[in-house]
Amino acid sequence: MKDVIIIGAGPVGLACAIEAQINNLDYLVIDKGCLTNSIYNFPLNITFFSTPDLLTIGNVPFITTGFRPDRIEVLNYYRNVVDLYGLNVKCYAKVIDIMDVKNGFDVVTEPLHSSDSLYKSKHVIIATGYHDNANMLNIKGEKLSKVSHYYKDAHQYHGMDVAVIGGNNSAAEAALDLYRHGANVTLVHRGSDLGEKVKYWIAPELKNRIKDGSVKCLFDTNLTEIKTDTIVVSSKGDDGPVETGELGESQELKNDFVFAMTGYRPDIKMLKKFGLNYCKDSLIPEHSEDCHETNRKGIFLAGSILCGIKNNSIFIETGRFHGKKIIDYIVM
């Protein structure tokens, strides 16, 4: 039986593993994808807002070529941390259940390449974040193959009519990158302006491209339907912006691809499956502020899974310290 099983091999999960190793605990990190899977799936050309020192874990220095690291530098850093510490990580094994047993838990997985599917542990730390669970628009056509809630690279969209839905950082970066690579971009945002948290080096250029018409922007507008060759949008009426799915002043636009950059949330189905309580409004899981223990004694939460729908409140730079709080409590 392990002392600790950590679900999630992102920066926060790895920080938890380092704390467990420092305290001589027998641990295992399990992830359904690759190492730092969410960061791997970030846009190829993304530049992080955080500086390298705010992304470090395990007191391992993070040296970059610029003031802020890019995706490749971040991936290289965390991979090197795993190698330096020799962390015990099992990738491509999805945890599907956590069952109570005497003195601990049975952690059941669906492994990709091995027959090992059951692990026993005295404690479990869940550090799965929220990036794998997009906020859905819940409109007709959202499941068409031309629609994605994740943006990776612009090359394949050269000359295409592309709609980007949203007005915060992910949408702004995607719209600008697509424009730079020759796509015909329409930004559709239900708000009256770009979000306040758009990176300061992104917002001015995008606003200039909107001003000169290089990027078409529809503020106070909602996407109401996605069709094979078009999208239907509904703009502000006399009574203010319409809600998603409602009809206001409607227009149909030619469209090849849609990127719905509408944000993400914790995996509520997983929380329910594991018997973890959460607030129905905020989606914040029930947990102790001191040690992050949930309503199931022995199961803890770390990182951005704790922030519910307020997913601008916990980042790597803050979540990386959760592991010490949890492990200190476990060994106390």
C-alpha positions in Angstrom: 0.0 0.0 0.0 1.3 3.4 -1.0 1.4 6.3 1.4 0.1 8.7 -1.2 -1.3 8.4 -4.7 -1.4 11.7 -6.6 -3.8 12.0 -9.5 -2.5 14.5 -12.1 1.0 14.9 -13.4 0.9 18.7 -14.0 3.1 21.1 -12.2 1.0 21.0 -9.0 0.9 17.2 -8.9 4.6 17.0 -9.5 5.2 19.5 -6.6 3.1 17.3 -4.4 5.3 14.3 -5.4 8.5 16.2 -4.6 7.1 17.0 -1.1 6.2 13.3 -0.6 9.6 12.2 -1.7 11.4 14.7 0.6 9.3 13.3 3.5 10.3 9.7 2.5 6.7 8.7 1.6 6.0 5.9 -0.8 4.0 7.6 -3.5 2.9 7.3 -7.1 1.7 10.0 -9.6 -1.0 8.9 -12.1 -2.1 10.8 -15.1 -4.6 9.9 -17.9 -2.4 11.7 -20.5 1.3 12.6 -20.8 3.5 14.5 -18.4 2.1 18.0 -17.9 -0.7 17.1 -20.3 -2.6 20.4 -20.2 0.5 22.4 -21.0 1.3 20.1 -23.8 -2.1 20.9 -25.3 -1.6 24.7 -25.0 -1.2 26.7 -28.3 2.1 25.9 -29.8 3.3 29.6 -29.8 2.0 30.6 -26.4 4.1 32.8 -24.1 3.4 32.4 -20.4 2.3 35.4 -18.4 4.2 34.1 -15.3 7.9 34.7 -15.2 10.2 31.6 -14.8 10.7 32.0 -11.0 7.0 31.8 -10.4 6.8 28.4 -12.2 9.6 26.6 -10.4 9.0 23.6 -8.2 11.4 21.6 -6.0 13.9 24.5 -5.8 15.0 23.7 -9.3 16.1 26.9 -11.2 14.2 27.7 -14.4 16.5 29.3 -17.0 14.9 30.8 -20.1 16.1 32.8 -23.1 13.6 35.6 -22.5 11.8 37.4 -19.7 8.8 35.0 -20.0 9.0 31.4 -21.0 7.3 29.8 -24.0 5.5 26.4 -24.1 8.6 24.4 -25.2 10.7 25.9 -22.4 8.0 25.1 -19.8 7.6 21.5 -21.0 11.4 21.0 -21.0 11.6 22.4 -17.4 9.1 20.1 -15.9 10.4 17.1 -17.7 13.9 17.9 -16.4 12.5 18.2 -12.8 11.0 14.8 -13.1 14.3 13.3 -14.3 16.3 15.2 -11.7 14.2 13.9 -8.8 13.5 10.6 -10.4 9.8 11.0 -9.6 7.6 8.0 -9.8 5.1 8.9 -12.5 2.7 6.6 -14.4 1.2 8.2 -17.5 -1.7 7.2 -19.8 -3.7 5.6 -17.0 -7.1 7.2 -16.3 -8.3 7.0 -12.7 -12.0 5.8 -12.8 -12.8 5.2 -9.2 -11.5 5.6 -5.6 -13.0 3.0 -3.3 -12.8 2.9 0.5 -10.9 -0.1 1.9 -9.4 -0.8 5.3 -6.8 1.8 6.2 -7.0 3.6 2.9 -8.3 3.4 -0.7 -8.3 1.3 -3.8 -7.5 3.5 -6.8 -8.9 1.9 -10.0 -7.4 2.9 -13.4 -7.9 2.2 -17.1 -4.2 1.8 -18.2 -3.3 2.2 -21.8 -0.3 -0.2 -22.0 -0.2 -2.5 -18.9 -2.4 -4.9 -17.0 -1.8 -3.0 -13.7 -5.1 -1.3 -12.9 -5.5 -1.3 -9.2 -3.4 0.6 -6.7 -3.7 0.8 -2.9 -2.9 4.0 -0.9 -3.5 5.4 2.5 -4.1 8.9 1.0 -5.1 10.4 -2.3 -4.3 13.8 -3.7 -6.3 15.0 -6.7 -4.5 17.6 -8.8 -6.3 17.4 -12.1 -6.9 21.1 -12.7 -9.8 22.1 -15.1 -8.3 22.5 -18.6 -9.8 19.2 -19.8 -13.3 20.3 -19.3 -14.6 23.1 -21.5 -17.6 25.3 -20.7 -20.0 24.3 -23.4 -22.2 26.7 -25.3 -25.1 24.2 -25.4 -26.2 25.4 -28.9 -27.2 23.5 -32.0 -24.2 22.4 -34.0 -21.7 22.5 -31.2 -20.7 18.9 -31.8 -19.9 19.3 -35.5 -16.3 18.3 -36.3 -15.4 21.9 -37.3 -15.9 23.1 -33.7 -13.2 23.0 -31.1 -12.8 24.3 -27.5 -9.1 24.1 -27.8 -6.7 26.1 -30.0 -3.3 24.7 -31.0 -1.9 26.1 -34.2 -2.9 28.4 -37.1 -1.2 27.1 -40.1 -4.0 24.8 -41.3 -6.5 27.6 -41.3 -4.8 29.9 -43.8 -7.4 31.4 -46.1 -10.3 29.9 -44.1 -13.2 31.7 -42.5 -12.7 31.2 -38.8 -14.9 32.3 -35.9 -13.4 32.7 -32.4 -15.9 32.8 -29.6 -15.0 34.7 -26.4 -13.2 37.9 -25.4 -10.7 36.8 -22.8 -7.1 35.9 -23.1 -7.4 32.5 -24.9 -9.8 34.0 -27.5 -7.7 37.1 -28.0 -4.5 35.1 -28.5 -6.2 32.7 -30.9 -7.8 35.5 -33.0 -4.5 37.3 -33.3 -2.5 34.2 -34.2 -5.0 33.1 -36.8 -4.9 36.6 -38.4 -1.1 36.5 -38.5 -1.3 33.3 -40.4 -3.7 34.4 -43.0 -7.1 33.3 -41.7 -10.2 35.4 -42.1 -11.1 35.9 -38.5 -14.3 37.0 -36.8 -14.3 37.4 -33.1 -17.7 37.0 -31.4 -18.0 38.2 -27.8 -21.0 38.6 -25.6 -19.3 41.5 -23.8 -18.9 45.1 -24.9 -15.0 45.0 -24.9 -12.1 42.6 -24.5 -11.6 41.1 -21.1 -9.5 43.0 -18.5 -7.1 40.0 -18.1 -6.0 39.8 -21.8 -2.2 39.9 -21.7 -0.9 43.5 -22.0 1.1 42.8 -25.1 -1.8 41.1 -26.8 -4.7 43.5 -26.2 -3.2 46.6 -28.0 -2.3 44.8 -31.2 -5.7 43.0 -31.4 -7.6 46.2 -30.7 -5.6 47.9 -33.6 -6.4 45.0 -35.9 -10.1 45.3 -35.0 -10.0 49.0 -35.6 -8.4 48.7 -39.0 -10.8 45.9 -40.0 -8.2 43.1 -40.3 -10.1 41.2 -37.6 -13.8 41.5 -37.7 -15.2 41.8 -34.2 -18.8 41.4 -33.0 -19.2 42.7 -29.5 -22.4 42.3 -27.5 -23.1 39.3 -29.6 -23.7 35.6 -29.0 -23.3 32.6 -31.2 -26.7 30.9 -31.4 -26.2 28.1 -34.0 -23.4 26.4 -35.9 -24.1 25.0 -39.3 -22.0 23.1 -41.8 -20.9 26.2 -43.8 -22.2 29.1 -41.7 -22.7 30.3 -38.1 -25.7 32.2 -36.8 -25.1 35.1 -34.3 -27.5 37.2 -32.4 -26.4 40.8 -31.5 -27.6 43.3 -28.9 -31.2 44.3 -29.1 -33.2 47.0 -27.5 -33.2 45.2 -24.1 -29.5 44.7 -24.0 -27.3 41.7 -24.9 -29.1 38.4 -25.5 -28.4 35.3 -23.6 -26.7 32.4 -25.4 -29.2 30.6 -27.6 -31.8 33.4 -27.7 -32.6 35.4 -30.8 -31.9 39.1 -31.1 -30.8 40.9 -34.2 -29.7 37.8 -36.0 -27.3 37.3 -39.0 -25.7 34.3 -40.7 -22.0 34.4 -41.5 -19.9 32.2 -43.8 -17.8 29.9 -41.7 -15.3 27.0 -42.0 -14.2 26.5 -38.4 -15.2 27.6 -34.9 -13.0 28.0 -31.9 -15.2 28.3 -28.8 -12.7 29.8 -26.3 -15.3 29.9 -23.5 -13.2 28.8 -20.6 -13.0 25.6 -18.5 -14.2 24.2 -15.3 -13.4 21.2 -12.9 -14.6 17.8 -13.9 -17.9 17.7 -11.9 -18.7 14.1 -13.1 -15.4 13.0 -11.6 -16.1 14.8 -8.3 -19.5 13.1 -8.1 -18.0 9.7 -9.0 -15.5 10.1 -6.2 -18.1 11.1 -3.7 -16.8 14.7 -3.2 -19.1 17.5 -2.2 -19.0 20.8 -4.1 -21.0 24.1 -4.2 -23.6 23.9 -6.9 -23.2 27.6 -7.8 -19.4 28.1 -7.7 -18.4 24.5 -8.3 -15.8 24.9 -5.6 -15.2 21.5 -3.9 -15.8 21.2 -0.2 -12.3 21.2 1.5 -10.4 22.3 4.5 -8.5 25.6 4.1 -5.7 24.3 6.3 -4.8 21.0 4.6 -7.2 20.8 1.6 -8.8 17.6 2.8 -12.3 16.9 1.3 -15.4 15.5 2.8 -13.9 12.0 2.3 -11.2 11.8 5.0 -7.8 11.0 3.4 -8.6 12.5 0.0 -7.1 15.9 -0.7 -7.3 18.5 -3.5 -4.4 20.6 -4.9 -4.1 23.3 -7.5 -6.7 24.9 -9.7 -9.4 22.2 -9.2 -10.1 24.1 -6.0 -11.2 27.3 -7.7 -14.4 26.0 -9.4 -15.7 28.4 -12.1 -13.4 31.2 -10.7 -10.5 29.8 -12.7 -8.5 33.0 -12.6 -7.9 32.6 -8.9 -5.4 29.8 -8.7 -2.4 29.4 -11.0 0.8 27.3 -11.1 2.5 30.1 -9.1 0.1 29.6 -6.2 -1.0 26.0 -6.5 2.6 24.7 -6.4 2.6 25.3 -2.6 -0.4 23.2 -1.9 1.6 20.0 -1.8 3.6 21.1 1.2 0.5 22.0 3.1 -1.0 18.6 2.4 2.1 16.5 2.9 2.9 18.3 6.2 -0.6 17.4 7.4 -0.2 13.8 6.3 3.1 13.3 8.1 2.1 15.3 11.2 
